[in-house]
Amino acid sequence: MFWYDRAMSSVFENLATALALGLLVGLQRERSDSAVAGIRTFPLITVLGTVCGLLFPMLGPSVVVAGFGGVIALIVIANVLRAKSASSGSGATTEAAALLMFAVGAYVPLGSATVATAIGVGVAGLLNAKEYLHAFVAKLGDRDVHAIMRFALMSFIILPLVPNRTFGPFDVLNPYQVWLMVVLVVGMSLGGFLLYKFVQGRAGLLFSGLFGGMISSTATTVSYARRSAASPDLAAPAAFVILVASSVMYARLLTEIAVVAPKHVVEIGTPIVLIGVVAIVVALLAWRRTSVAQSGLPEQTNPTEIKGALVFGVIYALVLLASAAARERLGTSGLFGVAAISGLTDMDAITISCARMADAGRITPTQAWQAVVIAVISNTIFKLGVIVVLGSPALAKKIAPFVGIKVAAAVMVLWLWD
């Protein structure tokens, strides 16, 4: 029997939740210069509580009481050490690790050796990552911490409170599913935003395009078009960054499809992957015409602003409703019309909407990928329009042939792919 059964999955989910919450609180306390517990100590204490809870059915309430008493003693010891030492570095990581490993040791014979081994290796990795974790926190400003906290608010506070049932016409609007997609899209953008922080000062053209695409390929296009208008000599680097960001968009779309419609990811995703490969080749061609000059990303907007999340949620709900209505009243042509319009400024909403409808059996996987490809064509042409209006003539001249190749590839896939 495969060891990763339902019960084991539940155990790991509990531990992962404890670790995430511990890291979240530890991040905030680390930013507050706490000398008692920080970004490593809080996860250890939190996971200790979970392990004690897992041991509860076997050892009774005494194990939880003992663990709680140990944490209290740990805090007392840490404060005594801080009072006696002039150094602010007297923390409690070793004490927390010792308590946790005691619980892990008890769990090996009484519970699951596999789980206990995983915890032990994780603790070792966490302790060994001290310099990396502290460096990560040091790179974050108050704005970045607020972004992480807002994402936690969206994911762990708002999401569980949203009704999980359908409302309205066509039976397609589920508030919980809508907000879950908001969390998915904001989470991907936040990941790119935080990764960007590590290379902000030395971000080359490739990194600028990669992280720009993870955050928002449309926003990156607008930013670099404006930069090229102010400095026409940046036309070639700007073209490369825009093309790389647009290439990353396909990976983003594929991720959304895999999450929303895992049963149809191959059917829906394969044509999109083909277009993405062409986009990568186009970006490589542009790279050969670009100097290796460094060019940092423009200042990025906070992807976790509640207002922005609400706007995306409304757009996604409207696209979902419009797609269902168009499919019901006008057939396939209506769905494709909605895809062409919604794809102008945002690819996430139409992609997730089509994937969800395909997963629910409202449209076929073929209709889903065709709608997404139509939205890709619309989005690509819209970005070219942005470049023409906001960018320099040199940028438009350089990027237009590459955009033509991408549009032609998408049209060919739409025409020939069965």
C-alpha positions in Angstrom: 0.0 0.0 0.0 1.3 3.4 -0.9 2.4 5.2 2.2 1.0 8.6 1.3 -2.6 7.7 2.1 -5.4 10.1 3.1 -4.5 10.1 6.8 -0.8 10.8 6.0 -1.9 13.7 3.8 -3.9 15.2 6.6 -0.9 15.0 8.9 1.3 16.8 6.4 -1.4 19.4 5.8 -1.6 20.2 9.5 2.1 20.5 9.8 2.3 22.7 6.7 -0.4 25.0 8.1 1.5 25.2 11.4 4.7 26.0 9.7 3.1 28.7 7.5 1.4 30.4 10.5 4.6 30.2 12.5 6.6 31.8 9.6 4.0 34.5 9.2 4.0 35.5 12.9 7.8 35.1 13.0 8.2 37.4 10.1 6.3 40.2 11.8 8.2 39.7 15.1 11.5 39.6 13.2 10.7 43.0 11.7 10.0 44.2 15.2 13.5 43.3 16.3 12.2 40.8 18.9 15.2 39.3 20.9 13.1 36.4 22.3 11.7 34.8 19.2 11.8 35.6 15.5 11.3 34.1 12.0 12.9 30.7 13.0 11.7 30.4 16.6 8.0 30.9 16.0 7.7 28.2 13.3 9.5 25.8 15.7 7.1 26.6 18.5 4.1 26.3 16.3 5.1 23.0 14.8 5.9 21.8 18.4 2.2 22.5 19.3 1.1 20.5 16.3 3.3 17.5 17.1 1.9 17.6 20.7 -1.6 17.6 19.2 -0.7 14.6 17.1 0.5 12.8 20.1 -2.6 13.7 22.2 -4.6 10.5 21.2 -1.7 8.3 22.3 -0.4 10.1 25.4 -3.4 12.0 26.6 -3.6 15.7 27.6 -0.4 15.6 29.6 1.7 15.9 26.5 0.0 19.2 25.5 0.3 20.5 29.0 3.9 19.6 29.1 4.5 21.2 25.8 2.8 24.4 26.8 4.8 24.4 30.0 8.0 23.9 28.0 7.2 26.9 25.9 6.5 29.1 29.0 9.8 28.0 30.4 11.5 28.7 27.1 10.2 32.3 27.1 11.3 32.8 30.7 14.8 31.5 29.9 15.1 33.6 26.8 14.1 36.7 28.7 16.6 35.9 31.5 19.3 35.5 28.9 18.4 38.8 27.3 18.4 40.6 30.6 21.9 39.2 31.5 23.4 39.8 28.0 24.1 43.1 26.4 23.7 41.4 23.0 20.3 41.5 21.3 21.1 38.2 19.6 20.3 36.0 22.6 17.4 34.1 21.1 15.7 30.9 21.9 16.1 28.9 18.7 18.2 26.1 20.2 15.8 25.7 23.1 12.8 25.5 20.8 14.6 23.1 18.5 15.4 20.9 21.5 11.8 20.8 22.6 10.6 20.1 19.1 13.0 17.3 18.5 12.0 15.7 21.9 8.4 15.6 20.5 9.7 14.3 17.2 11.6 11.5 19.0 8.5 10.5 20.9 6.5 10.4 17.6 8.8 8.0 15.9 7.7 4.9 17.9 4.2 6.1 18.7 3.2 7.6 15.4 4.8 7.5 12.0 8.5 7.3 11.4 8.1 8.8 8.0 6.4 11.9 9.3 8.9 12.2 12.2 11.8 11.9 9.7 10.3 14.6 7.5 10.0 16.9 10.6 13.5 16.3 11.6 14.9 17.0 8.2 12.8 20.1 8.0 14.0 21.4 11.4 17.6 20.8 10.3 17.0 22.7 7.1 15.3 25.6 8.9 18.2 25.9 11.4 20.7 25.7 8.6 18.9 28.5 6.7 19.5 31.1 9.3 21.6 33.5 7.1 19.2 33.1 4.2 16.1 33.8 6.3 17.6 36.8 8.0 18.8 38.1 4.6 15.3 37.7 3.2 13.7 39.6 6.1 16.4 42.3 5.8 15.5 42.9 2.1 11.8 43.4 3.0 10.4 46.8 3.7 7.3 47.7 5.6 5.4 47.8 2.2 6.5 44.2 1.5 5.5 42.9 4.9 2.1 44.6 4.5 1.7 42.9 1.1 2.3 39.5 2.7 -0.1 40.2 5.6 -2.8 41.3 3.1 -2.4 38.1 1.2 -2.7 36.2 4.5 -5.9 38.2 5.2 -7.3 37.3 1.7 -6.4 33.6 2.1 -7.0 32.7 5.7 -9.6 35.2 6.9 -11.7 36.3 4.0 -11.8 33.0 1.9 -13.2 30.7 4.6 -16.0 33.3 5.3 -17.2 33.5 1.7 -20.3 31.4 0.8 -19.5 28.3 -1.1 -22.6 27.9 -3.3 -23.8 29.2 -6.6 -25.9 32.3 -7.1 -27.5 34.2 -10.0 -28.3 33.2 -13.5 -26.7 30.2 -15.4 -25.7 28.8 -12.0 -22.0 29.8 -12.5 -21.3 32.4 -9.8 -19.9 30.8 -6.7 -18.4 33.5 -4.4 -16.0 31.1 -2.8 -14.7 29.9 -6.2 -14.4 33.5 -7.4 -12.4 34.6 -4.4 -10.3 31.4 -4.5 -9.2 32.4 -8.0 -8.4 35.9 -6.7 -6.2 34.3 -4.1 -4.5 32.2 -6.9 -3.8 35.1 -9.2 -2.7 37.5 -6.4 -0.5 34.7 -5.0 1.4 34.2 -8.3 1.9 37.9 -8.6 3.1 38.2 -5.0 5.6 35.4 -5.6 7.0 37.3 -8.5 7.0 40.5 -6.5 9.0 39.0 -3.7 11.5 37.2 -6.0 12.0 40.6 -7.7 13.1 42.0 -4.3 16.2 39.8 -4.4 17.5 41.0 -7.7 16.1 44.6 -7.7 19.5 46.2 -7.4 21.1 44.0 -10.1 18.2 43.0 -12.2 19.4 42.4 -15.8 17.2 42.3 -18.8 16.3 38.6 -18.4 15.3 38.9 -14.8 13.3 42.0 -15.5 11.3 40.2 -18.1 10.8 37.0 -16.0 9.7 38.7 -12.9 7.7 41.3 -14.9 5.8 38.5 -16.5 5.1 36.8 -13.1 3.8 40.1 -11.7 2.0 41.4 -14.8 3.1 41.2 -18.4 0.7 44.1 -19.4 2.0 46.4 -16.6 5.6 45.5 -17.7 4.7 46.4 -21.3 3.3 49.7 -20.3 6.3 50.5 -18.0 8.9 49.7 -20.7 7.0 51.5 -23.4 7.1 54.6 -21.4 10.8 54.2 -20.6 11.6 53.8 -24.3 9.7 57.0 -25.0 11.8 58.9 -22.5 15.0 57.2 -23.7 14.8 56.0 -27.3 18.2 54.2 -27.0 16.4 51.7 -24.7 14.2 50.4 -27.6 16.1 47.1 -28.1 16.4 46.2 -24.3 12.8 47.3 -23.8 11.6 45.0 -26.7 13.4 42.1 -25.2 12.0 42.6 -21.7 8.5 42.9 -23.1 8.8 39.7 -25.1 10.2 37.8 -22.2 7.4 39.0 -19.9 4.9 38.0 -22.5 6.5 34.5 -22.7 6.2 34.0 -19.0 2.5 34.7 -19.4 2.0 31.3 -21.0 3.5 29.5 -18.0 1.1 31.6 -15.8 -1.9 30.5 -17.9 -0.8 26.9 -17.8 -0.6 27.0 -14.0 -4.1 28.4 -13.8 -5.5 25.7 -16.1 -3.7 23.0 -14.1 -5.2 24.3 -10.8 -8.7 24.9 -12.1 -9.2 22.0 -14.6 -6.5 19.3 -13.8 -8.4 16.7 -15.7 -8.2 18.7 -19.0 -4.8 20.3 -18.5 -3.3 18.3 -21.4 -6.1 19.0 -23.8 -6.4 22.7 -23.0 -2.8 23.3 -22.3 -1.0 21.7 -25.2 -2.0 24.3 -27.8 -1.1 27.1 -25.4 2.3 25.5 -24.8 3.0 25.4 -28.5 2.3 29.1 -28.8 4.4 29.7 -25.7 7.4 27.9 -27.3 7.1 30.2 -30.3 7.0 33.2 -27.9 10.2 31.9 -26.2 11.9 31.5 -29.6 10.9 35.0 -30.6 12.3 36.3 -27.3 15.6 34.5 -28.0 15.7 36.1 -31.5 15.2 39.5 -29.8 18.0 38.7 -27.4 20.5 38.4 -30.2 19.8 41.9 -31.2 20.1 43.3 -27.7 23.1 44.5 -25.8 23.9 43.1 -22.4 23.4 46.4 -20.7 21.7 46.1 -17.3 18.2 47.4 -17.0 16.3 47.2 -13.7 12.6 46.7 -13.4 10.5 49.8 -12.9 9.0 50.1 -9.5 6.3 47.5 -9.2 2.8 48.1 -7.7 1.7 46.1 -4.7 -0.1 43.0 -6.0 -2.1 42.4 -2.8 -4.0 45.7 -2.6 -7.5 44.9 -1.6 -8.9 47.3 -4.1 -7.0 45.6 -7.0 -8.1 42.2 -5.7 -11.7 43.2 -5.6 -11.5 44.7 -9.1 -10.1 41.4 -10.5 -12.7 39.5 -8.6 -15.5 41.6 -10.2 -13.8 41.2 -13.7 -13.5 37.5 -13.3 -17.2 37.1 -12.1 -18.4 39.3 -15.0 -16.3 37.3 -17.5 -17.6 34.0 -16.1 -21.2 35.2 -16.3 -20.7 36.8 -19.7 -19.1 33.6 -21.1 -21.9 31.4 -19.8 -24.5 33.8 -21.1 -22.8 34.1 -24.5 -22.4 30.3 -24.8 -26.1 29.8 -23.8 -27.6 32.4 -26.0 -25.2 32.8 -28.9 -23.3 29.5 -29.0 -19.6 29.2 -29.6 -19.3 32.5 -31.5 -20.6 34.3 -28.4 -18.0 32.7 -26.2 -15.2 33.6 -28.6 -16.5 37.2 -28.7 -16.3 37.5 -24.9 -12.8 36.0 -25.1 -11.6 38.5 -27.6 -12.9 41.5 -25.6 -11.8 40.3 -22.1 -8.4 39.3 -23.4 -7.6 42.8 -24.4 -6.4 43.8 -20.9 -6.4 40.7 -18.8 -5.7 37.0 -19.6 -6.2 35.6 -16.2 -10.0 36.0 -16.0 -10.9 34.5 -19.3 -8.4 31.6 -18.9 -9.7 30.7 -15.5 -13.4 31.1 -16.6 -12.9 28.8 -19.6 -11.0 26.2 -17.7 -13.7 26.2 -15.0 -16.5 25.8 -17.5 -14.6 23.0 -19.2 -14.1 21.3 -15.9 -17.8 21.6 -15.2 -18.7 20.2 -18.6 -20.4 23.4 -19.8 -18.0 23.7 -22.7 -15.6 21.2 -24.3 -11.8 21.4 -23.7 -11.5 22.3 -27.4 -13.7 25.3 -27.0 -11.9 26.3 -23.9 -8.4 26.4 -25.5 -9.8 28.0 -28.6 -11.3 30.8 -26.5 -8.0 31.2 -24.6 -6.0 31.4 -27.9 -8.4 34.0 -29.2 -7.8 36.0 -26.0 -4.0 35.6 -26.5 -4.3 37.0 -30.0 -6.4 39.9 -28.7 -4.0 40.5 -25.8 -0.9 40.5 -28.0 -2.4 43.0 -30.5 -3.5 45.2 -27.6 0.0 45.3 -26.2 1.3 46.3 -29.6 -1.2 49.1 -29.6 0.1 50.2 -26.1 3.6 50.2 -27.5 2.7 52.3 -30.5 0.8 54.8 -28.3 3.1 55.0 -25.3 6.5 53.9 -26.6 9.0 55.3 -29.0 8.8 54.7 -32.7 12.0 52.8 -32.5 10.5 50.3 -30.0 7.4 49.8 -32.1 9.5 49.2 -35.2 11.7 46.7 -33.4 8.9 44.7 -31.7 6.3 44.7 -34.5 7.9 41.9 -36.5 8.1 39.7 -33.4 4.5 40.4 -32.5 3.5 39.5 -36.0 5.3 36.1 -35.7 3.5 35.4 -32.4 0.1 36.3 -33.8 0.7 34.2 -36.9 1.6 31.3 -34.7 -1.5 31.6 -32.6 -3.7 31.9 -35.7 -2.0 28.8 -37.2 -2.6 26.8 -34.0 -6.2 28.0 -34.0 -6.7 26.9 -37.6 -4.7 23.7 -37.7 -4.8 22.2 -34.3 -7.5 19.6 -33.8 
